């Protein structure tokens, strides 16, 4: 290669490298969009808006929440998978999209590990079991007795895979049977239970809260092995008599695969700061969630653990890919 051409090539490479670093250093250069897979007003929406306020202050750009609700969250996940890997489009994934779908969705359009870069864990979320207000039961034991006297006649609402598996576990551990009615999000499902058209469901405490205050649904138990401080009078499923019952969902922030490590680090630092703030701790307690700051590597490891767990739960529940 002629000397002049070599010098020209070196200059181009140097300029390109410098430009790449400057682009990362300037991140973000426009608003950061976070795609969620549930409806407005859901727990995912509220937590992302709350954290987004603090993250926006840290990064110097607005954080915009975009809802792409679907039964299995695949639309939102696939959109982010295809997005430019520059940190300006993020995904709030969780047990449904990043773990359960591997076993529950045929021909999944994305790979939860290969197609995404973990950023930070957002929350660990126990669910609560609620029934319509006029159902003549006031405990899990009474619900089980009522359902056993009416095999296959009761129905339950499903807004996501966590709600489905939680119910399947209840049925497998107690021997009851009921018909499932599926909705594109937990908020839609809860409306049907609150309206008295469906009998019960497992859902996020935040989704149930306004209906609990109005007396339109009754809470029976929490799905985790420990009680929630925000609902201290509500027993766990184990305390309510369903031995071996222990379940909680999770959410975490992800970027498209190939997003620069420096951008991932900047995003992680911003989210961790928001989660660990005094306001963040108060928020998680109020939301009946567990806020746990993690590194990207810790979220990746946790996701793999949860995927293995979901493989077992799906098998025990007898669910088939759809």
BELUR-V465635 format. One line per field, one symbol per residue. ss: DSSP state (2 for helix, 1 for strand, 0 for the rest). burial: + if it has 9 or more other ideal C-beta (glycine too) atoms within 8 Angstrom, else -. A space follows every 50 residues. Layout:
# BELUR-V465635
ss->???
burial->???
This chain:
# BELUR-V465635
ss->00222222222222222222222220000001111100000022222222 22222222200011111000000222222220000000111111222222 22220000000000011111111110111111000000022222222200 00001111002222222222222200001111000222222222000001 11112222222220001111110000002220000100000000000011 11111100002222222222222222022222222200010000022222 2222222222222222200000
burial->-----+--+-------------++--++--+++++++++--+++++++++ ++++++-++-+-+++-++++-++++++++++-+-++++++++++++++++ +++++--+-+-+--+++++++++++++++++++-+-+--+-+++++++-- ---+++++++++++++++++++++-+-+-++-+-++++++-+++---+++ ++++++++--++---+++++++++--++-++--+++++-+-+--++++++ +++++++-++-++++++++++++++++--++-+++-+++-+-++-+-+++ -+++-++-+++-++--+-+---
